Amino acid sequence: MTTLSEEPGTAGTAAGAQDTECARLRVVLLLDIQKGAQERFLDAYELLRSQVASVPGHVSDQLCQSIEDPSQWLITSEWESSEPFLAWVDSPEHREMVKPMHSCVNDTRSLRFDILRETSVAGHTGHRAPRPERAGDGRIRHAITFTVRPGSEEKVAKLLADYASPSARVDSATRLCRTTLFMHGNRVVRAVEVSGNLVAALRHVAQQPEVQAVEEAINPYLEEERDLTDPEAARAFFTRAGLPAVHEAVAEADRTGKVRRYALHYPVRGGSGAAAARVLARSDELAAADPTGSLVRSTVFQRDDIVVRVIDLAAAADKDLALTTGTADGDLAAELGRLLELPGGVRDLGDERGRRELLAHLEMTLVTDRHAQDS
């Protein structure tokens, strides 16, 4: 059970979607409890535990206290898959449930893991077969998204492209490695990569004068008003804006050529966001396993019906339209087509013309792509 409103970037490791059967999810929440607040924290936990027990998809939870430092606590929870957890953690009900705990906690860190293998009770054979571990480079990926007022897109893009980069170093263990900004119509997507503690990195960035200045500059153009000077309002905004990474695919073979980054925004039918993310995840797993392909890495971000796929390719996007659009497999392309709100000109995702028209409809505009110099 996650017991606090998760701050921007607490996605931790992504929940996988390697096949149509979703893995169970383990959520680990590390908490630093304020001095003298232990009893209030335990009372708040007991109340929340009784409430979350009725949330669809929740399986179980545990509360643990460090034997070395009494102020350090750990809450673990198990969920049937990532989907019900993400739906709950993004809901207004969740924000109301966790409010009693806010005054008890100095800091939190949330991590999310697929359950791949486990030791079963003797004689019990009901567990699923082991799932293969996914490759990773130690970097945590997360995104936020928001919309700006129609007609302000060019002004916002200029503001977001021109600001000075903040310091990448957070502390001895944490660095901000890369920030990439895309726009699609009036929607902005900011994808970040962090080595170390993502929450600490984003908190560090939010405190930098350069970032505060650009955030203040774009405020008049946002469709949803926000007040980042109010910690509670800022927490609520970034919770709503959060776009968690729900799948990560990494090429099994080394790729040659210049690596280019693209982002695609998939317009899904109402209620089909999670299903579309699963189809794209499976397509990317197949592409990553192809030794002749150009996919270097793909991350699928999804919240509700917002689905964004960020891909790193060792070739231009139009060199392999099937791979770029996630439609190389015929069955998966057909399933994806049923889940998307396609423009009138896009009819067949299985031919080059349809894929080219689809790419033109999906591709986001790159605003800025910033790397830490030594990342």
N, C-alpha and C positions, 0 to 999 in steps of 0.2 A: 504494500500500500504506500503510494507516494503521499506524503502528508503536508507538503507545502506547495504553494503556487510556484511552479518551476520558472526560474528566471530565464531570459533569453539564452538559448544555447545549451540547455540542460539535457539535450537529446542523448548525450553520451554515445555509445556505439549503437548503430542502427539495427532495427529489427529486420530480419531477413525475410525474403519472399522467394525462395528458390524453386518452389513448386506450388501447386494449388492448395496444398495442405500447410497451413501456417504453423510455425513453431510456437510453442509456449514461450512466454516472455518472463524474464526475471528482472525486476526493478530493484535497485539498491540505492538507498538514500542515506547519505552520511550527514550527521547533524552535530553542530557545536551548540550545546545548550547554555544559556546565560546562567551566571552564578545566582543561586537562590530561586531559580525558576523551575526546578525539577518537578515539584509537585503539580504546578500548573501545567507543565508539559505532559505529565502522565494523565492528568484529568482530560486534557484536550485530546490526547491520543485515544483514550478509552471511548470518548464520544465519537471521534472520527472512525474508529475501528468498527463500531456498531453501524455507522452509516454506510461505510464503503462495502460492508459485507453484502449489501443488497444490490451493488452495482453489477450489471451484467458483464460477464467475462472475468470477474475477480475470483481467484481460486483460494488464496490463503495469504497470510502475512505473519511476520515475526518482528518483535522489538528486542533489540540487544543493547547492552551497555558495555563499554570498554572496561576490562579488568585493570588497565593501566592508568587511564585518565577518565574519571567519572563524568566529565563534561561531554565526552564523546559518545554518541549513540548511533545506532545503525538500525534502519528499518528495511526489511526485504519483503517483497511481495511477488506472488506468482499470478500470471494472467493467462487466459486461454490463448491469446495471441496479442500482437501489438495493437491491432485495430481497436478493441474495446478500451484498452488503456489510453491510447491517444485521444479517442473520442471523449473519455471522461476527463482527462487532464486539461483539455481545451475548453471544457464546459463551464458556464456560469455557476453550476451547482458545485463543481470542484472548488472554485474560488471562494464560495461561501463556506464550504466545509472546513477549509484550511485556515481561515482567518483567526480562530482562537490560538493557533500555534505561532503566529507571526511575532508576538511579543515575547516568546520564550526562546527564540533561536538567534544566535549570532550569525551563523553561516550554514549553508547547505551545499551538497553536491550530489547530483543524481546521475546514476549510470543505468543503462539498459542493455540487456543481453538476451540473445536467443538461448534457450535451453537445448544444447546439442546432445549431451550424453549425461547419464546419471546412474548411480548405483541403486539397483532395485532391491526390494525386500525379497528374501529367498523364496523361490517358488512362484513369484509374481511375474507374469509375462505380458502384462498389458501395456508396457511402454513402447513407444515408437522406435524404429530402427535408428541408429546413430546417424546424424547429419554431418556432412563434411564441414570443417572449419573454413571460414573465409579469410582470404589474405587481407592484410592491412599494413599501413606504413606508420602507424602510431599517431596519425593525425585525426582529430575529431572534426566532423563536418556538420554544420547547421546552417539554417537560412532563416531570414525573416522576410515578410512581404507585406506591402501596404499599397494603397492606391492614391493617386493624386487627382486633382480636379482636371477634367478634360479641358484641353487647351493650354495647360501649364507644363506639358511634357518636356518641351525643349528647355524651358527655364530650369526645371528640376534636374534634367540630365546634365546641364552645364554646372549647376551647383554641386552635384554629386561627383562630377569628374574633376573639378578644379581644386578641391580642398587639399590641404597639406596632410601627408600621411602621419599618423601618430607613431610613437615609439613602439616597435614590435616586441621588445623585451618586457615581460611582466614581472617575472622573478627568475630565480635560478632554475626552475623546473618548467616554466610556462612561457610560450612564445606565440604571438600571432603570426602565422606563416603566410596567409594569403587572404585577400578580400576581393571578391569579384561582384560587380554590380551589373545587372541586366534590367532592361525595360521591355515590356510588351504592351503596346497601347498605353494606358495610364497605370499599369501595374508595375511596381518596382520590386525586384528580388535581389537581396544582398546575401550572397553565400560566403561563409567564412571557413577557414581551416586553421585549427589551433593544435599545437603540440603542448600537452600538459592539461591543465585545468581550464576547461572552456568557460565556466562561469567566472573564474577569476580574470581570464583574458578579456571577456566582454565587459566586465565591470571596470577593468583598467581602461579599456578603450572609451567607454562612456564618460570617464572622468577627464579625458584629454581635451584641452581647450579647442584644438582644431576640430574635433568631432562635435563638441557642444555647439560650436559656431555654425557648422553646416546643418546640424539638426534644427537649430533655431531658425536658420534661413529658409528651410523647406516647410516649416510648420504652416505658413499661410496657404500653402498649396495642397495640403492634405485633405482628402475627403472626410477622414475621421479626425476630429480635433483631439489633441493630446496635450498633456502638461507634464513634461519630463522633469520639472523641478519638484514635483510631488512624488515621493517614492512609491506610494501606493498606486497612484495613477500610472506611473511609468511601468510598474510591475504588471498592471492589468493590460496596458497597451502591448507590451512585449509578449505577454502570454497569448493574446489574441493574434499577434503578428507572427508568432513562431511557426516555422515551416520545418518540421523535423525530417531528418534523413531516415527513410524507412527501408532503403536497400542500397548496398554498395557492391559493385562488381569490379574486379581488377583482372587485367589480362594475365593469363597463365604464362604467356611467352613474351620475351622482350620484343618491343616494337622499334622499328627504325623510322627516322623522319622527324620533322619538326612537329611538336605536340601543340595542337590548337584546342582551345576551350570554347564550347558552345553551350547554349541553354535552350530548351524547348518547353513551351507552355502548352499543355494538353487540355483543350476545352472538353471536359467530360460531362456526360448527362447527369442530371440530378441524382445524387446518392450513389454514383458509380466511381467515386474517387479511389477508394481502397482497391476495388477490383481492377481498375486501370493501372494502378501502381504495381499490382501483382503481375499483370501481363507484361509490363515494361521490364520488371525485374527479371522475369524468366527469359525474355528476349535478350537482355544484357548478359545473363549467365551464359547463354549459348554463344553470344558474340565474343565474350571474354575467353572462352575455351577454344576458339578458332585460331590456330597458329598463323593463319594467313591474313587475318583481319587487321583492322586499324584501330579498334577500340583499345584504349589504354586504361581508362577508368570511367565508370559511370556511377552517379549518385542520383537516386530517385527521391525527391522530397514530396511529401504529401500531407495535407491537412484538410479534412472534409473533402470538398470537390476541387481543391486547388492542387494540381499535380504539375511539378516542374522536374525536368530531367536535365542534369548538368553532365556533359560528356567531354572527355579529353580524347582527341583523335590524333593519330599519327598521319593524317591526311586531311585535305579540305573536306568540308561537310558534304559537298555535292559529288565527291568521288565515289561514294557508296551510299546512295540514298536509302537503301533498305536498312543498312546498319544505323545510319544517322537518325532515321525516323523511328527505329525500333520495330520494323515490319518485315524483317528478313524471313521469318518463319511464317508460312502461309496460314496455318491454323491460328497462330497468335495474332497475325495481322487481321484476320477476319474477326476474331474476338475483340480486338482493340477497336476496330471499326464500329462494332455494335455499341461500344461504351462511350464513343466520342460524339460530340455535336459538330459534325463536319460541315464546312461551307459547301455551297451548291456545286462548285466545280470539282470537288473531290469525290470520286465515286468508288474507285478500285484501289485499295492500298497495296495490291499485289503487283501493280505495273509501274514502270518508271514515271509515266506522266502523272499518275495519281500521287506517287510519292513526292514528286517535285512540287506539285501543288500543295500537298500536305506540309512539306517543309517550309514553304513560303508562308503558310498560315501559322505554323508553330514557332518558328525561329524567333528568339528574343534578340534585341539589340544590345550589344556589349557597350556598356558605358565606361567602365574602368576595370582594370585587372591589376592588382598591386601585390607584389611579392616582397617579403622581408629579404633584405639583401643577402643574408647568410642562411636562409632557411633551406 
